Amino acid sequence: MSPYIGVATSRVDGHAKVTGAAKYAGEFKAAGMAYGSVITSTIAKGRIAKIDLSKATEVEGVLAILTHKNRPPLADNDKAYADDVAPSGSPFRPLYNDKIMFSGQPIALVLAEEWEIARFAASLVDIEYEEEAHVTDLFHELDHTFPLGEDTFALSPSKPRGDVQAGLAASDVQHQGEYYVGIEHHNPMELYASTAIWEGDGKLTVYDKTQGVQNVQRYVCGVFGMKPADLRVMSPFVGGAFGSGLRPQYQVVLAVLGARALQRSVRLVLTRQQMYALCYRPGTIQRVSLGAKADGSLQAIAHDAIAITSQYEEFARKDTIWSSALYKCPNTKYTHRLARLDLPTPSDMRAPGAATGVYALECAMDELAVALKMDPLELRLRNYTDRDQNEDLPFSSKELRECYRQGAEAFGWSQRKLEPRSMRDGGELVGWGMASGVWEALQMKTAARIVLTANGHAEVSCATSDIGTGTYTIMAQVAAETLGLPIENVTIKLGDSTLPQSPVEGGSWMAASVSHAIANTAGEIRKELLKLAKKMPDSAFNRVKLEDVTFADGMITPKADASRSISITDVMRHSGTDRIEKEKSTDFKENGKYAKNVHSAIFAEVKIDELLGVVRVTRIVSAVAAGRILNPKTARNQMLGGIVWGIGMALHEETLVDHKFGRVMNANIAEYHVPVNADVHDIEVIFVDERDDIINPLGIKGLGEIGIVGVASAIANAIYHATGRRVRNLPITLDKIVD
């Protein structure tokens, strides 16, 4: 038998990607295609007073210029613009009216025979505004914040437990600190693009950069009043998204708008600069108060957050509650407030809420350890909990203690000196820091279809996306093992709205969700094969049950007599069966008896030039407990990507807004800094064995988010250990280290 689940397997889509055979949203072609260029607002708030198109329309090759005044009809109600993951509020409507709500808002679409013509003509459009006073600075709105509503998608923070003020008063040691994480942008490698193929009779096939083709289909049908049968949305490959593609972006509306106006195919690719007006991780101010006895036992935790949202929607995620899955504490209080700014609505970005919230919590824990003169790892172990503190539930599994042990051993943590500025390597200060990581183990209702043909080949399909995480590959692995076929006999189809139902791909829920959809559908295929095998002459399967048979290497074998195996192809040919097709939906019923999380322990080493303040992250060890690992190769890839992003969060990434103009100043990947090869040194990933028979039959959790969580705090804590200087606002640039 050749097992596939849990085996390091190269990406089944790798060859297509490295040879250029994989096509992305902006690469599909059609006869007579027109090209679009978007004109965006240069003010942050106000209205369009006048648009002069005369010069642009005179350019040869310009087909049309669409504005709020001359566009085809669009829906006029919020419900039509809502999508599967939309927060409460009034969703943005592209080209709807003359109102400007943020700088970079799309206000016109130029359509031309060639992209260069469209872009040139766009530069000739004259626009006059009636400008209004705007606000884009979070710190200026601290007196005008409001608490999360009950209908907020992220849910309100948990209710307080105990009496925080009494707990703080009874503590021997207290710590209070304010932590700030600025706006960060996703910057996926692939630009946002949509290609709308005009099929005639009002029908369209749209290739879109998205994390959810069915979400986009429903959204576009709502905006344009189209029938689902008239719109097919496809996204076979995605060049990164990191949460920015969970909601439909405006270019898909404009591409469809252009195609319907011209009744021909339209391709629209946004520029890198325009992508900075799509969505982002919201800037967040957090205040954390901790109280502990002299032995380190926590007596109180208060965690408050104030985050950015737009003027028209209320976006929020769970920044403040993560201590409940990490530390035992009798008195806690969490609050989360929002500040409305004249910016686009924020969005999910890798580990939304946790990346920022755990950063503040774990830096505060480090500061408490310093005040207690206690090793930071020891402080965490003394407050370790086997129950979720907010819900008072046991975990379905939690091997965080083992993560601490294995991570510390691999890192050499026992050699760490307690005092800051006590470790050196030549002319560099050396610092060691650590942090805990936590994320939710989520799973969603998903369906899969399997078509098994008489030649022993299976086509497995689901409308899910592969945003680079390896979904193609794990689907093939699970299908191969549960069907008993060689993996090369399995073909995967995804990213097509006509395929079986799938949620958007995000939250680290897709691996568990689609794997069980496939496994359950494969179970139906196996049942059918066994029925056919029983009908064969002199069958060895007459009196056996499904659990008494193995399916492996293309063979069906009775466990009682391995010598009487028969091939799947022979079974189907003998019965005259050309194909077996099954489709099954898998839902995950929550019984409310267990908390379900992924945990990690991160250890970081930094070396800092004492004179220049240049920080090098020379080593990171991340030990993670995430249930059953489907593919150690792609799983490690996910962890490495998250860790590198954590380095960027700690030291590099920062969107700079000119508050005078309400405009992003560094809207490019030259001035928006991210880690490059020279910034990334030794990274070790340890997968800690964690069996979980409760969460789902395969014991899968998910890895997409957890890799980044805690990394920034481990690095920040290491910088303090090296320098004795505590920096609480990210990124930690050299000017914050050197006097």
Protein Blocks (a to p, Z undefined) as FASTA:
>chain_A
ZZfehpacddfklmmmmnomaccfklcccehiacddddddfbfbdcdfbdcfklmmmpgh
iabdcdfklgccddfbfklmpcfklcedjdddehkbmcdfbghiafbdcddfbfklmmmm
mmmpccddddddddfbfklmmmmcccddfklmnopadddehjfklmmmmpmbdcdddddd
ddddfkiabdcddddddebjhiacdddddfbfklmmmmmmmmnopafklpccddfbcgbj
nlpmmpccfklmmmmmmmmmnopacdddddfklmmmmbccddddddddddddfkopafbd
cddddddddfkbccdddfklmmmmmbgcfbdcddddddddddddddddehihjlmmmmmm
mmmmmmmmmmnopafklmmmmmgcfbdfklopacfbdcklmmmmmmmmmnommmpcfbgh
kacehjaccdddddddddddddddddddddddfkopacdddfbdcehnommmmmmmmmmm
mnopafklpccdehiakbccddddehhlmmmmmmmmmmmmmmmmmmmmmmmmmmpghiak
lmpcfklpcceehiacdfklmklgccfklmmmmnopabdcdddddddddehlaccddddd
ddddddddfklopacdfbdcddddehjafblmlmmmmmmmmmmmmmmmmmmgccdddfkn
opafklcfklmccddfklpccddddddddddfklpmnopabjklmmmgoklmmmmmmmmm
mnopacfbdcddfklmpZZ
